[in-house]
């Protein structure tokens, strides 16, 4: 009975499903925005003749979708922001390891999965932005120091619900452990001038308006805001530069990609990711959003380069993923909304 | 009965998928949420429900009364214009409100610079969320209550006055109780939408059940913990629905004939001025100011962002909303009829279940629907592969059918509320009279019921149309490749905090959503004279 039904359904379905898959194509599920990836995919098609089909959504639904589709997924590539999401995708068995000399060369070791299931494609640096009228750069030093009572009523933060601050806290856990990190987060919360903001831009605007003196943001938000209002009294500070421990260096995260476990065109998928890491594509990939290229041979956009050089934190970004749930719980306990 | 069962089953599939999450309990995550997150958010959610419930009722009922029953300058314009906020997604109102009223906004900046004045109440607060949600959602109550007042209010009030009640007491003792099923239907819609809202709460950083669901899913990587929270939410809504239905189960309504516009109450000059000011202020802050802000932002980006793809986005939006609204209204009508033919508690339960989708956070619902569809797809593909050597990855998923079914599940409540209230108002006497004149069932429906239901059907269609236009998570999850809509465009921009660039597609949604709202009022006005 059941098999008759299934048979009937499949006959109908086969009649409906047209099969025009002639030219080679790669299908991408992307949590990176359409406006940031479409120009690149268009360029790839022009260069290679390979069509790139893609659909965008948030990473949670995309991964749920991949999981539900199982081995019949149309997706070849999963492209997303934040190492935490990439780590999670690999954890759930949605990605496959790939061997690629090109990617090993183009992507520094701390910005890719040790098991080669995903690779960073652009670097996002999370740093401090301060009010130039109220803070001297000499007063600033580390993320940890923002918990110091001298910043009472002077700190603005974005909500803890966004993955960026979760990753930052996860990085702290690798050096200081949970208890000490929780104390630090409590210190941040105690120093808040006002309740946390929904996005980085709002937090910077509050700093500029004098509601508080310093905040933590991803640099490209700073770039975008200054593009629009270049006269704001804001500047970037690179923290943790002189530390010698694991928390040394500016906290960085990636947007990145991997080949799906059940890709129908894994070779095409790998080629697309390799191309995205190439010198040719890296500039556009990073510049379109004022991020940093992941490929060390490529220099950032002029505007980005003008913010100065900094030492990156070299902990593998994977750790931000594996520690994310811990970080979130810790932030809940510390009362960071 | 069978039909109602089918519709309820359709809705129950994603709910069942969600509830099945209890199979894999993640104790530590739930324990954490219970200890550190739930206490806050239960309080927040209760406050929000209470505040928005009061807010939308007060705004909706008072404005409906004014435009339906009173005569004052500008009434004709307010009559339809007060519906316009419906076309504006709540998170847009929220963002504009914060943009204008927060510490960094122009108002506070001006007060600081000019008067050295600080310490205004924070907009990013419980009161702020309630205010914004009430302003965004009052049209649900307004629209439905206005129809009720317009068709029966005047006569009821006259009857009350002839019995010696003053106008005020007549309003509270007669007209308001008579309109209660409609007000309740509108309020339930507003509250369910509030419960499911994620965007506005994210902007205010206000934690509710829904934000906790997303936290469990996105931040703690536990879809099952998220689903478990979602099922608690659904139980919560069921209890509320049952409570609401019980409380009006014993009330019976008879029609009192058609209202007459000529009998509107003429307000004294002072009261007329106050009415004008009140309606004007609500309209200004709920619609005019946010839309002006959107237009200003759009002006800055229109040159670089507006390309010919926008026609495609707009066309997809209108097409999907149109088909979706037609489906919602048709099924809602059939479901309401099923209840009329076979009244009883079993049927009432099926109807309640069938309309639960509206309170479900969109993304959770989308996943709950996608999992069984993908499963079915996999079965078919494997069978097709075994017997015909079929090579493909998609049969049903990635088609418009899945998308439209998902819209139906999500928005059936929006259609069902007005249609069912409308149908309740057609008394049995009407049916009997028609039957005595030899009218069959089909004739009864076509010649008697449909004309009487026209206003309700239009209300349902307009609500569903506008809601589908604004809908995001289901559209994102189930759209076929290339089927981007205006809402998808808004998502792309807002997810990176680019509000200026999100203004253009938002404004397009508002404009496209105004069309059915105006159509609705125009037809409604003609119907009521």
Interface residues (C-beta under 8 A of the other chain):
Chain A: X3 X6 X7 X9 X10 X13 X14 X16 X17 X19 X27 X33 X34 X35 X53 X54 X55 X56 X57 X58 X59 X60 X61 X64 X65 X68 X69 X70 X71 X72 X73 X74 X88 X91 X159 X161 X163 X166 X194 X195 X196 X197 X198 X199 X200 X201 X202 X205 X206 X208 X209 X211 X221 X224 X264 X324 X325 X328 X329 X332 X333 X337
Chain B: X29 X32 X36 X37 X98 X102 X103 X104 X109 X122 X124 X202 X203 X204 X205 X207 X211 X214 X215 X217 X218 X219 X220 X221 X223 X363 X366 X367 X370 X371 X374 X375 X377 X378 X379 X380 X381 X383 X384 X387 X388 X390 X391 X392 X393 X394 X395 X396 X397 X398 X473 X476 X477 X479 X481 X482 X484 X488 X491 X492 X493 X495 X496 X497 X498
